[in-house]
Amino acid sequence: QVQLVESGGGLVQAGGSLRLSCAVSGSIFRIKDMGWYRQAPGKQRELVATVTSFLTTNYADSVKGRFTISRDNAKNTAYLQMNSLKPEDTAVYYCKAVINFNNDYWGQGTQVTVSS
Protein backbone atom coordinates (compact mmCIF):
# COMPACT_ATOMS: atom_id res chain seq x y z
CA GLN A 1 0.00 0.00 0.00
CA VAL A 2 1.22 3.48 -0.90
CA GLN A 3 0.45 6.73 0.88
CA LEU A 4 1.09 10.35 -0.04
CA VAL A 5 0.95 12.86 2.79
CA GLU A 6 1.00 16.57 2.04
CA SER A 7 1.84 19.30 4.50
CA GLY A 8 2.69 22.99 4.58
CA GLY A 9 -0.55 24.63 3.52
CA GLY A 10 -2.09 27.55 5.36
CA LEU A 11 -3.18 31.15 5.26
CA VAL A 12 -0.80 33.79 3.94
CA GLN A 13 -1.07 37.38 2.77
CA ALA A 14 -0.59 38.28 -0.87
CA GLY A 15 3.10 38.49 -1.68
CA GLY A 16 3.99 35.92 0.93
CA SER A 17 5.48 32.46 0.63
CA LEU A 18 4.63 28.89 1.55
CA ARG A 19 6.42 25.59 1.08
CA LEU A 20 4.44 22.43 0.52
CA SER A 21 5.82 18.95 1.11
CA CYS A 22 4.63 15.58 -0.18
CA ALA A 23 6.04 12.47 1.46
CA VAL A 24 5.52 9.08 -0.17
CA SER A 25 5.58 5.92 1.91
CA GLY A 26 4.66 2.27 1.59
CA SER A 27 5.46 -0.44 -0.92
CA ILE A 28 7.60 1.58 -3.31
CA PHE A 29 9.78 0.11 -5.98
CA ARG A 30 10.17 3.22 -8.08
CA ILE A 31 8.75 6.74 -8.11
CA LYS A 32 8.62 8.23 -11.57
CA ASP A 33 7.00 11.62 -12.04
CA MET A 34 5.77 13.67 -9.13
CA GLY A 35 3.57 16.69 -9.42
CA TRP A 36 1.43 19.28 -7.76
CA TYR A 37 -2.11 20.09 -8.87
CA ARG A 38 -4.66 22.48 -7.45
CA GLN A 39 -8.40 22.89 -7.42
CA ALA A 40 -10.15 26.14 -6.59
CA PRO A 41 -13.84 26.23 -5.64
CA GLY A 42 -16.04 25.76 -8.69
CA LYS A 43 -13.09 25.03 -10.95
CA GLN A 44 -11.49 21.93 -12.39
CA ARG A 45 -8.28 20.52 -10.99
CA GLU A 46 -5.31 21.94 -12.85
CA LEU A 47 -1.64 21.13 -13.14
CA VAL A 48 0.73 23.40 -11.23
CA ALA A 49 4.12 21.76 -11.68
CA THR A 50 5.75 18.39 -12.29
CA VAL A 51 9.20 16.92 -11.81
CA THR A 52 10.54 13.71 -13.29
CA SER A 53 12.85 11.22 -11.62
CA PHE A 54 15.62 12.88 -13.64
CA LEU A 55 14.63 16.25 -12.10
CA THR A 56 13.21 17.72 -15.29
CA THR A 57 10.55 20.25 -14.35
CA ASN A 58 7.45 21.67 -15.98
CA TYR A 59 5.25 24.54 -14.81
CA ALA A 60 1.89 26.05 -15.58
CA ASP A 61 2.29 29.47 -17.15
CA SER A 62 0.43 31.06 -14.25
CA VAL A 63 3.12 30.05 -11.73
CA LYS A 64 6.32 30.29 -13.78
CA GLY A 65 8.89 32.43 -12.04
CA ARG A 66 7.05 32.27 -8.70
CA PHE A 67 6.85 28.56 -7.84
CA THR A 68 9.65 26.00 -7.73
CA ILE A 69 9.13 22.25 -7.63
CA SER A 70 11.85 19.96 -6.34
CA ARG A 71 12.26 16.46 -4.99
CA ASP A 72 14.54 14.50 -2.72
CA ASN A 73 14.69 10.97 -4.11
CA ALA A 74 16.43 9.67 -1.00
CA LYS A 75 13.48 10.81 1.11
CA ASN A 76 10.74 10.02 -1.44
CA THR A 77 9.55 13.58 -0.98
CA ALA A 78 8.55 16.37 -3.33
CA TYR A 79 8.35 20.05 -2.49
CA LEU A 80 6.65 23.11 -3.89
CA GLN A 81 8.14 26.45 -2.93
CA MET A 82 5.56 29.14 -3.60
CA ASN A 83 6.68 32.77 -3.61
CA SER A 84 4.89 36.01 -4.48
CA LEU A 85 1.57 34.37 -3.77
CA LYS A 86 -1.58 35.91 -5.21
CA PRO A 87 -5.22 35.57 -4.13
CA GLU A 88 -5.86 33.60 -7.30
CA ASP A 89 -3.46 30.93 -6.02
CA THR A 90 -6.02 30.04 -3.36
CA ALA A 91 -6.98 26.40 -3.79
CA VAL A 92 -6.60 22.91 -2.40
CA TYR A 93 -3.22 21.65 -3.54
CA TYR A 94 -2.82 17.95 -4.30
CA CYS A 95 0.30 15.92 -4.76
CA LYS A 96 0.39 13.16 -7.36
CA ALA A 97 3.04 10.51 -7.88
CA VAL A 98 3.47 7.88 -10.56
CA ILE A 99 4.74 4.87 -8.65
CA ASN A 100 5.94 1.38 -9.43
CA PHE A 101 4.22 0.12 -12.61
CA ASN A 102 2.83 3.48 -13.76
CA ASN A 103 0.17 3.67 -11.07
CA ASP A 104 -1.11 7.14 -10.11
CA TYR A 105 -1.45 7.96 -6.44
CA TRP A 106 -2.88 11.14 -4.96
CA GLY A 107 -2.54 12.81 -1.61
CA GLN A 108 -5.47 14.05 0.44
CA GLY A 109 -4.85 17.71 -0.39
CA THR A 110 -3.76 20.72 1.61
CA GLN A 111 -5.53 24.09 1.66
CA VAL A 112 -3.67 27.20 0.58
CA THR A 113 -5.46 30.50 1.16
CA VAL A 114 -3.98 33.81 0.03
CA SER A 115 -5.60 36.94 1.40
CA SER A 116 -5.52 40.25 -0.42
C-alpha positions in Angstrom: 0.0 0.0 0.0 1.2 3.5 -0.9 0.4 6.7 0.9 1.1 10.3 0.0 1.0 12.9 2.8 1.0 16.6 2.0 1.8 19.3 4.5 2.7 23.0 4.6 -0.5 24.6 3.5 -2.1 27.5 5.4 -3.2 31.2 5.3 -0.8 33.8 3.9 -1.1 37.4 2.8 -0.6 38.3 -0.9 3.1 38.5 -1.7 4.0 35.9 0.9 5.5 32.5 0.6 4.6 28.9 1.6 6.4 25.6 1.1 4.4 22.4 0.5 5.8 18.9 1.1 4.6 15.6 -0.2 6.0 12.5 1.5 5.5 9.1 -0.2 5.6 5.9 1.9 4.7 2.3 1.6 5.5 -0.4 -0.9 7.6 1.6 -3.3 9.8 0.1 -6.0 10.2 3.2 -8.1 8.8 6.7 -8.1 8.6 8.2 -11.6 7.0 11.6 -12.0 5.8 13.7 -9.1 3.6 16.7 -9.4 1.4 19.3 -7.8 -2.1 20.1 -8.9 -4.7 22.5 -7.5 -8.4 22.9 -7.4 -10.1 26.1 -6.6 -13.8 26.2 -5.6 -16.0 25.8 -8.7 -13.1 25.0 -11.0 -11.5 21.9 -12.4 -8.3 20.5 -11.0 -5.3 21.9 -12.8 -1.6 21.1 -13.1 0.7 23.4 -11.2 4.1 21.8 -11.7 5.7 18.4 -12.3 9.2 16.9 -11.8 10.5 13.7 -13.3 12.8 11.2 -11.6 15.6 12.9 -13.6 14.6 16.2 -12.1 13.2 17.7 -15.3 10.6 20.3 -14.3 7.5 21.7 -16.0 5.3 24.5 -14.8 1.9 26.0 -15.6 2.3 29.5 -17.2 0.4 31.1 -14.2 3.1 30.1 -11.7 6.3 30.3 -13.8 8.9 32.4 -12.0 7.1 32.3 -8.7 6.9 28.6 -7.8 9.6 26.0 -7.7 9.1 22.3 -7.6 11.8 20.0 -6.3 12.3 16.5 -5.0 14.5 14.5 -2.7 14.7 11.0 -4.1 16.4 9.7 -1.0 13.5 10.8 1.1 10.7 10.0 -1.4 9.6 13.6 -1.0 8.6 16.4 -3.3 8.4 20.1 -2.5 6.6 23.1 -3.9 8.1 26.5 -2.9 5.6 29.1 -3.6 6.7 32.8 -3.6 4.9 36.0 -4.5 1.6 34.4 -3.8 -1.6 35.9 -5.2 -5.2 35.6 -4.1 -5.9 33.6 -7.3 -3.5 30.9 -6.0 -6.0 30.0 -3.4 -7.0 26.4 -3.8 -6.6 22.9 -2.4 -3.2 21.6 -3.5 -2.8 18.0 -4.3 0.3 15.9 -4.8 0.4 13.2 -7.4 3.0 10.5 -7.9 3.5 7.9 -10.6 4.7 4.9 -8.6 5.9 1.4 -9.4 4.2 0.1 -12.6 2.8 3.5 -13.8 0.2 3.7 -11.1 -1.1 7.1 -10.1 -1.4 8.0 -6.4 -2.9 11.1 -5.0 -2.5 12.8 -1.6 -5.5 14.1 0.4 -4.8 17.7 -0.4 -3.8 20.7 1.6 -5.5 24.1 1.7 -3.7 27.2 0.6 -5.5 30.5 1.2 -4.0 33.8 0.0 -5.6 36.9 1.4 -5.5 40.3 -0.4 
